[in-house]
Amino acid sequence: MSARRLPSVDTTLQDPLVGQLLDGRYRIDGRIAVGGMATVYRAVDTRLDRVLALKVMHPTLAADASFVDRFIREAKSVARLSHPNVVGVFDQGTDGSYVYLAMEYIAGCTLRDVLRERGALQPRAALDILEPVLAALGAAHRAGFVHRDMKPENVLIGDDGRVKVADFGLVRAVDTVTNTTGTVLGTVSYLAPEQIEHGTADTRVDVYACGVVLYEMLTGAKPHSGDSPAQVLYQHLNEDVPPPSAAVPGLAFELDELVASATARTPDVRPFDAVALLGQVRRARAALTEEQLDAVPPQAHATAHDNAEDRTSVIPRAVRSVQLELPAEDRHGGQGGQGGQDALNRTSILTPPPPAPPGPPGGSRARRRFDPRRRTVALIAAVLLVLGVGTGVWYINSGQFTKVPPLLAKTEAQAKRRLDEAGLDVKDIKRKYSDTDKRGTVMDSDPAAGERIRHNGKVRLTVSLGPETVKVPDVKNIPLATAKKELTGSGLEPGMVTKAFSDDVKKGSVISTDPRAGFTRKAGSAVALVVSKGRQVEVPDVTGESEEDATAELEDAGLKVDVAPERVYSDEDEGAVVKQDPVGDEIAAEGDTVTLTISKGQPMIEVPDVVGMNVDDATAELEKAGFEVDENRGLLGIFGDKVKSQSVEGGDKARKGSTISIEIR
């Protein structure tokens, strides 16, 4: 694949990787999320036919060789970390300018999604999430890993309720705090003081981040907030994390102690690692009553996010909660460039709360000070001032838009419900066959998840029909090549071919298929074929026979004959069969070929010179060379013992095994 530039965080742009095949293996079906370091896609491993999450680093970071080397080294280490609460790592690789990590795909949402929708959680729910997170981090800590970027975005909650931690070992670049505001706030909110002051990061920085996450789950807000990253960093260094009960009165003291222990500004005071903190969490849970565990937090905390990227979604909900009303001209931005700022300065635009009922003397000031309605109005005014934009400007630039919620892998009913909650409608629904998406679940949406769309806009859904199914055709008695074409034409793939003897099916034609004809299979499935080798034949043994006789015998048995072009020396007579393949008595199929090797007799070898030697020595010499010996004495040699002559002169060649005559005198 040629190198492409990844899109920016503006999710309205078309992502060039969607629909592409990365590294010749991973088909990218859709984008799940975009971060400061990488983009996460939903993909299909075409080799193993499974859905997974593919995290692709932005090319700007991938250009740093040292960063990529560290990424690869740590990815390999984390892949060895097997724990049920850790997102599994399957593969890591590169394709051109893209460096990627193939991970387990979790259908569900992040803890950040839960906090945005629900705000503060009941203590029981918060601890139910925190415990598996700490179990995962504890396994990593004992294996020598430090997460370094623990936050709600990296806690995945599956549709089946499983909690998993993602992004192990993916260390942020040194200049993270100089990135866009949204990215910075999402990171600095969980940094331990020693990370900020000294750049050090051991297991205790994860403990600190978990303490911040616990505070956020219990209160619905981060403990430190500010306009800029510098303000948040300053608070981490100089201010303790406040007890959760200060924001949510009634929370148990044990929860305050838990947060204080985990977020101590001095690292040595914190639990050493996540295993130690998990022990504290379990002891705290055991000390809480059922009523304390199930304490319902106030709904107001559902809007108290301070992350810059959350502000658009926070303001409308807070505004609705106090019935914020604007004059008509301000709802549309006012006239000229100052309308929004004027609106900020008008206290009349806020509907004042009804006056507090009279109380006993001396108590009215206290009631006014802690009146929750006055406090909420003040919070709204503070948020608007911190944002530094007019309400009318917000309405035009952001208030008219929303983001399409994540819909992939949701059922059609779940997707419609999510769209309705986001104030969106379903435009229409397309249905497509899919080998990887469960029937009735959403495969795609237009616009895609995370893209901006006007309020009351409509979203087109693509819903899976599941795998397309076809019937296996009947290809029995059809030649193999034709049978393969029929399978392909039916939407199936020819699979493994094996051969078997058959008295009924002609050689080369199909005997049977697996699955059998008429069975239903999903499109693209492989169908195994059994092809006939023909009738079974016992091969005659023709070694030693002449070429002509051997050929006739084999052909009479229903076999074909092929004579090897090269003849060989052997003990067999010249022209006789020395070897056959297959050998005699083996089983072959009718029409199979038997290859014959023909003898060219014994080899020609040099004859020793034995003239003048005594008879015994001469005979021994000739026999040793591979010849037979014939003694010719005649009338004059009856009593002689010397060789006078030999039939083949010494130094000449004769066929091995032939007879050499010697004349004796």
ZASE-195212 format. One record per residue (C-alpha): residue in one letter; x, y, z. Coordinates in steps of 0.25 Angstrom, whole numbers, padded with zeros to 4 digits, always signed. Layout:
BEGIN
AXYZ;...
//
This chain:
BEGIN
M+0000+0000+0000;S+0005+0014-0003;A+0007+0023+0008;R-0004+0032+0012;R-0006+0044+0021;L-0015+0041+0033;P-0027+0050+0035;S-0026+0061+0046;V-0035+0060+0058;D-0046+0067+0049;T-0055+0054+0047;T-0063+0060+0036;L-0051+0057+0027;Q-0051+0044+0019;D-0041+0035+0025;P-0033+0029+0014;L-0029+0016+0021;V-0044+0012+0023;G-0047+0001+0012;Q-0032-0002+0010;L-0024-0015+0013;L-0012-0012+0022;D+0000-0021+0022;G-0007-0030+0012;R-0015-0036+0023;Y-0024-0026+0031;R-0036-0020+0024;I-0040-0007+0031;D-0055-0006+0032;G-0057+0007+0040;R-0051+0017+0049;I-0054+0015+0064;A-0046+0027+0070;V-0035+0037+0068;G-0025+0041+0078;G-0013+0050+0079;M-0004+0038+0076;A-0012+0028+0067;T-0025+0025+0061;V-0032+0012+0065;Y-0040+0005+0054;R-0049-0007+0054;A-0043-0017+0044;V-0044-0031+0040;D-0032-0041+0040;T-0034-0047+0026;R-0024-0058+0029;L-0031-0063+0042;D-0045-0057+0039;R-0047-0050+0052;V-0051-0036+0056;L-0040-0028+0063;A-0036-0014+0067;L-0025-0008+0059;K-0017+0004+0065;V-0009+0011+0055;M+0001+0022+0059;H+0000+0035+0053;P+0011+0036+0042;T+0017+0048+0049;L+0021+0040+0061;A+0024+0028+0052;A+0035+0036+0046;D+0043+0036+0059;A+0051+0023+0058;S+0054+0023+0073;F+0040+0024+0076;V+0036+0013+0067;D+0047+0004+0072;R+0042+0006+0086;F+0027+0004+0082;I+0031-0009+0075;R+0039-0014+0087;E+0029-0011+0097;A+0017-0017+0088;K+0025-0030+0088;S+0026-0030+0103;V+0012-0026+0106;A+0007-0037+0096;R+0013-0047+0106;L+0005-0041+0117;S-0007-0051+0118;H-0018-0046+0127;P-0034-0046+0126;N-0035-0031+0129;V-0024-0027+0119;V-0027-0024+0104;G-0020-0035+0097;V-0009-0032+0087;F-0009-0041+0074;D+0001-0035+0065;Q+0010-0023+0062;G+0016-0018+0048;T+0018-0007+0038;D+0013-0004+0025;G+0020+0007+0018;S+0019+0019+0027;Y+0008+0012+0036;V+0012+0006+0049;Y+0001-0002+0055;L-0003-0011+0066;A-0014-0022+0065;M-0022-0024+0077;E-0034-0031+0083;Y-0047-0024+0079;I-0056-0020+0090;A-0071-0017+0086;G-0076-0007+0097;C-0071+0006+0102;T-0061+0013+0110;L-0062+0018+0124;R-0061+0032+0119;D-0074+0029+0111;V-0081+0024+0124;L-0076+0036+0132;R-0081+0046+0121;E-0095+0039+0120;R-0097+0036+0135;G-0087+0045+0143;A-0084+0041+0157;L-0086+0026+0159;Q-0091+0018+0172;P-0079+0014+0180;R-0082-0001+0177;A-0081+0002+0162;A-0069+0010+0164;L-0062-0001+0172;D-0067-0012+0162;I-0060-0005+0151;L-0047-0001+0159;E-0044-0015+0164;P-0042-0022+0150;V-0034-0009+0146;L-0025-0011+0157;A-0024-0026+0155;A-0019-0023+0141;L-0010-0013+0145;G-0005-0022+0156;A-0001-0033+0147;A+0006-0022+0138;H+0014-0017+0150;R+0018-0030+0155;A+0023-0033+0140;G+0031-0020+0140;F+0022-0011+0132;V+0016+0002+0136;H+0004+0007+0128;R+0008+0022+0129;D-0005+0027+0123;M-0017+0022+0132;K-0030+0029+0130;P-0044+0026+0127;E-0042+0026+0112;N-0033+0014+0114;V-0043+0006+0122;L-0052-0002+0112;I-0066-0008+0117;G-0071-0019+0108;D-0085-0021+0105;D-0084-0034+0114;G-0079-0026+0126;R-0065-0029+0125;V-0055-0018+0129;K-0042-0018+0121;V-0030-0008+0121;A-0024-0004+0108;D-0012+0003+0103;F-0001-0004+0111;G+0013+0001+0109;L+0009+0012+0099;V+0017+0023+0105;R+0013+0037+0101;A+0023+0046+0093;V+0031+0056+0102;D+0024+0068+0096;T+0010+0063+0099;V+0007+0075+0108;T+0009+0084+0095;N-0002+0077+0087;T-0016+0082+0085;T-0024+0086+0098;G-0033+0074+0097;T-0022+0064+0097;V-0014+0071+0108;L-0026+0072+0118;G-0029+0057+0115;T-0014+0054+0119;V-0010+0064+0130;S-0022+0062+0138;Y-0016+0048+0142;L-0001+0051+0143;A+0006+0049+0157;P+0014+0060+0163;E+0027+0053+0161;Q+0024+0051+0146;I+0022+0066+0144;E+0033+0071+0153;H+0044+0060+0150;G+0039+0052+0138;T+0040+0039+0146;A+0030+0028+0145;D+0029+0015+0153;T+0017+0007+0157;R+0013+0018+0167;V+0009+0027+0156;D-0002+0017+0151;V-0006+0017+0166;Y-0008+0032+0166;A-0016+0032+0153;C-0025+0021+0158;G-0028+0030+0170;V-0032+0041+0161;V-0040+0032+0153;L-0047+0027+0166;Y-0050+0041+0170;E-0056+0044+0156;M-0065+0032+0157;L-0070+0036+0171;T-0072+0050+0168;G-0074+0051+0153;A-0063+0062+0152;K-0048+0062+0152;P-0041+0067+0164;H-0033+0078+0158;S-0038+0087+0146;G-0034+0100+0139;D-0033+0107+0127;S-0020+0102+0122;P-0011+0090+0124;A-0002+0099+0133;Q-0013+0102+0143;V-0016+0087+0144;L-0001+0083+0146;Y+0001+0094+0156;Q-0011+0088+0165;H-0005+0074+0164;L+0008+0079+0169;N+0003+0088+0180;E-0011+0083+0184;D-0016+0070+0190;V-0027+0063+0183;P-0040+0067+0191;P-0048+0056+0198;P-0059+0051+0189;S-0069+0054+0200;A-0066+0069+0199;A-0073+0069+0185;V-0083+0058+0189;P-0088+0059+0203;G-0091+0045+0210;L-0080+0037+0203;A-0073+0028+0213;F-0061+0032+0220;E-0054+0019+0215;L-0055+0024+0201;D-0049+0037+0205;E-0037+0030+0211;L-0036+0021+0198;V-0034+0033+0189;A-0025+0040+0199;S-0016+0028+0200;A-0015+0026+0185;T-0013+0041+0181;A-0003+0045+0192;R+0006+0055+0186;T+0018+0048+0192;P+0020+0035+0184;D+0026+0028+0196;V+0013+0030+0204;R+0005+0023+0193;P+0002+0008+0191;F+0015+0002+0185;D+0007-0003+0173;A-0007-0007+0168;V-0007-0020+0175;A-0005-0013+0188;L-0016-0003+0185;L-0025-0014+0181;G-0023-0020+0195;Q-0027-0006+0201;V-0039-0006+0191;R-0044-0019+0196;R-0043-0016+0211;A-0050-0003+0209;R-0061-0010+0201;A-0063-0020+0213;A-0064-0009+0223;L-0076-0002+0215;T-0090-0005+0218;E-0100-0009+0206;E-0106+0005+0208;Q-0093+0012+0206;L-0089+0004+0194;D-0102+0007+0187;A-0103+0022+0191;V-0109+0029+0179;P-0100+0041+0175;P-0107+0054+0172;Q-0110+0056+0157;A-0104+0070+0156;H-0090+0063+0156;A-0093+0057+0143;T-0090+0070+0136;A-0077+0073+0143;H-0067+0070+0133;D-0055+0079+0131;N-0049+0073+0118;A-0048+0083+0107;E-0054+0073+0097;D-0066+0071+0107;R-0070+0085+0108;T-0080+0085+0096;S-0088+0073+0102;V-0087+0079+0116;I-0093+0092+0114;P-0106+0088+0108;R-0109+0079+0119;A-0105+0089+0130;V-0113+0100+0123;R-0126+0091+0123;S-0124+0087+0137;V-0126+0102+0141;Q-0135+0106+0130;L-0125+0116+0124;E-0133+0125+0115;L-0127+0135+0105;P-0134+0147+0097;A-0137+0143+0083;E-0126+0152+0078;D-0116+0145+0087;R-0120+0131+0083;H-0115+0134+0069;G-0103+0141+0073;G-0108+0155+0074;Q-0105+0167+0065;G-0090+0170+0061;G-0078+0164+0068;Q-0082+0167+0083;G-0095+0160+0084;G-0089+0148+0091;Q-0081+0155+0101;D-0092+0164+0104;A-0101+0152+0107;L-0090+0147+0117;N-0091+0160+0125;R-0106+0160+0126;T-0111+0154+0139;S-0125+0155+0134;I-0123+0144+0124;L-0123+0134+0135;T-0136+0130+0141;P-0134+0133+0156;P-0138+0122+0165;P-0150+0124+0174;P-0147+0131+0187;A-0144+0122+0199;P-0155+0120+0209;P-0153+0127+0222;G-0146+0120+0233;P-0142+0123+0247;P-0134+0135+0250;G-0119+0134+0248;G-0120+0123+0238;S-0124+0130+0225;R-0110+0134+0222;A-0105+0119+0223;R-0117+0114+0214;R-0114+0124+0204;R-0099+0121+0204;F-0102+0106+0201;D-0115+0107+0193;P-0112+0096+0182;R-0120+0104+0172;R-0112+0117+0174;R-0099+0108+0174;T-0103+0102+0160;V-0106+0116+0154;A-0092+0121+0159;L-0086+0108+0153;I-0092+0111+0139;A-0088+0125+0140;A-0073+0121+0143;V-0073+0111+0132;L-0078+0121+0122;L-0067+0131+0127;V-0056+0121+0126;L-0060+0117+0112;G-0058+0132+0108;V-0069+0131+0098;G-0083+0137+0097;T-0095+0128+0099;G-0100+0132+0085;V-0087+0129+0078;W-0087+0115+0085;Y-0101+0113+0080;I-0097+0116+0065;N-0083+0109+0065;S-0086+0097+0074;G-0100+0097+0079;Q-0106+0093+0066;F-0097+0081+0064;T-0095+0068+0071;K-0086+0056+0069;V-0091+0043+0064;P-0090+0033+0075;P-0083+0019+0074;L-0092+0010+0067;L-0083-0002+0061;A-0087-0016+0066;K-0100-0010+0073;T-0113-0017+0070;E-0122-0009+0061;A-0131-0006+0073;Q-0119-0001+0081;A-0114+0008+0070;K-0128+0014+0068;R-0128+0017+0083;R-0114+0023+0084;L-0118+0032+0072;D-0131+0036+0079;E-0123+0039+0092;A-0114+0048+0083;G-0126+0055+0077;L-0123+0049+0063;D-0132+0041+0054;V-0130+0029+0045;K-0130+0033+0030;D-0131+0019+0025;I-0126+0005+0027;K-0118-0003+0017;R-0116-0017+0019;K-0103-0025+0014;Y-0098-0039+0015;S-0085-0040+0024;D-0076-0051+0028;T-0071-0044+0040;D-0083-0036+0046;K-0094-0043+0054;R-0107-0043+0047;G-0116-0031+0052;T-0104-0023+0056;V-0099-0009+0051;M-0087-0011+0041;D-0086+0004+0037;S-0093+0018+0039;D-0093+0030+0030;P-0088+0040+0036;A-0078+0031+0043;A-0077+0030+0059;G-0071+0043+0064;E-0074+0052+0052;R-0082+0065+0054;I-0096+0066+0049;R-0107+0076+0052;H-0117+0074+0063;N-0129+0066+0058;G-0120+0061+0046;K-0122+0047+0040;V-0112+0036+0040;R-0112+0024+0030;L-0110+0011+0036;T-0104-0002+0029;V-0109-0014+0037;S-0103-0028+0035;L-0111-0039+0029;G-0101-0049+0034;P-0093-0058+0024;E-0099-0060+0011;T-0103-0075+0009;V-0103-0084-0003;K-0106-0098-0006;V-0095-0108-0009;P-0097-0112-0024;D-0097-0127-0028;V-0084-0130-0035;K-0083-0145-0034;N-0078-0152-0047;I-0074-0138-0052;P-0059-0137-0056;L-0051-0129-0046;A-0049-0116-0054;T-0063-0115-0058;A-0068-0118-0043;K-0058-0106-0038;K-0065-0097-0048;E-0079-0100-0043;L-0075-0098-0029;T-0069-0085-0032;G-0081-0081-0040;S-0090-0084-0028;G-0082-0075-0019;L-0073-0086-0012;E-0059-0089-0013;P-0052-0102-0017;G-0045-0108-0005;M-0036-0119-0002;V-0036-0130-0013;T-0033-0144-0009;K-0033-0157-0018;A-0040-0170-0015;F-0042-0183-0023;S-0056-0185-0029;D-0062-0196-0037;D-0074-0187-0041;V-0068-0173-0044;K-0059-0171-0056;K-0045-0167-0053;G-0043-0152-0051;S-0058-0149-0047;V-0064-0146-0034;I-0068-0157-0025;S-0074-0148-0013;T-0073-0134-0007;D-0072-0129+0008;P-0082-0123+0011;R-0091-0132+0003;A-0099-0127-0009;G-0112-0119-0004;F-0105-0115+0009;T-0105-0099+0012;R-0092-0092+0015;K-0089-0077+0015;A-0083-0071+0002;G-0069-0073+0000;S-0068-0086+0009;A-0058-0097+0004;V-0064-0110-0001;A-0055-0122+0000;L-0055-0131-0012;V-0052-0146-0014;V-0048-0150-0028;S-0048-0164-0034;K-0035-0171-0036;G-0042-0182-0044;R-0044-0197-0042;Q-0034-0203-0033;V-0023-0212-0040;E-0012-0221-0034;V+0001-0218-0041;P+0008-0231-0047;D+0022-0233-0044;V+0030-0233-0058;T+0044-0232-0054;G+0053-0241-0061;E+0044-0242-0073;S+0047-0236-0087;E+0042-0222-0090;E+0032-0228-0100;D+0026-0238-0090;A+0025-0229-0078;T+0018-0218-0086;A+0007-0228-0091;E+0005-0233-0077;L+0003-0219-0071;E-0006-0214-0082;D-0015-0227-0081;A-0016-0223-0066;G-0022-0209-0070;L-0009-0201-0067;K-0001-0192-0076;V+0014-0195-0079;D+0025-0184-0079;V+0039-0189-0082;A+0050-0181-0076;P+0060-0175-0087;E+0072-0179-0080;R+0076-0194-0079;V+0085-0199-0067;Y+0096-0209-0065;S+0090-0221-0057;D+0091-0235-0054;E+0079-0237-0063;D+0081-0241-0077;E+0081-0230-0087;G+0067-0225-0091;A+0061-0231-0078;V+0053-0222-0068;V+0062-0218-0057;K+0052-0210-0049;Q+0038-0205-0049;D+0030-0194-0042;P+0021-0197-0035;V+0026-0210-0031;G+0019-0223-0033;D+0007-0227-0024;E+0005-0212-0021;I-0009-0206-0023;A-0011-0196-0034;A-0023-0190-0041;E-0028-0195-0055;G-0021-0186-0065;D-0009-0183-0056;T+0005-0183-0062;V+0016-0193-0059;T+0030-0189-0062;L+0040-0200-0066;T+0055-0199-0066;I+0062-0209-0076;S+0075-0215-0074;K+0087-0214-0083;G+0094-0226-0077;Q+0107-0226-0069;P+0117-0215-0070;M+0130-0216-0078;I+0142-0217-0070;E+0157-0219-0072;V+0163-0233-0073;P+0175-0236-0065;D+0188-0241-0072;V+0190-0255-0067;V+0200-0261-0077;G+0212-0268-0071;M+0205-0269-0057;N+0202-0283-0051;V+0188-0288-0053;D+0184-0286-0039;D+0188-0271-0038;A+0183-0268-0052;T+0169-0274-0048;A+0169-0266-0035;E+0172-0253-0042;L+0162-0254-0053;E+0151-0258-0043;K+0154-0247-0034;A+0152-0237-0046;G+0138-0243-0048;F+0140-0253-0059;E+0137-0268-0060;V+0150-0277-0064;D+0151-0288-0074;E+0164-0297-0074;N+0168-0302-0087;R+0179-0312-0085;G+0179-0320-0098;L+0187-0333-0100;L+0200-0325-0097;G+0196-0318-0085;I+0191-0330-0077;F+0203-0329-0067;G+0206-0314-0069;D+0203-0303-0059;K+0206-0290-0067;V+0197-0281-0075;K+0202-0280-0089;S+0190-0271-0095;Q+0176-0265-0091;S+0164-0263-0100;V+0163-0248-0097;E+0176-0242-0097;G+0181-0235-0084;G+0177-0220-0084;D+0165-0222-0093;K+0150-0221-0088;A+0140-0232-0087;R+0126-0232-0080;K+0126-0235-0066;G+0122-0249-0063;S+0126-0254-0076;T+0136-0266-0078;I+0151-0265-0080;S+0158-0277-0086;I+0172-0280-0082;E+0182-0289-0090;I+0191-0297-0081;R+0204-0304-0085;
//
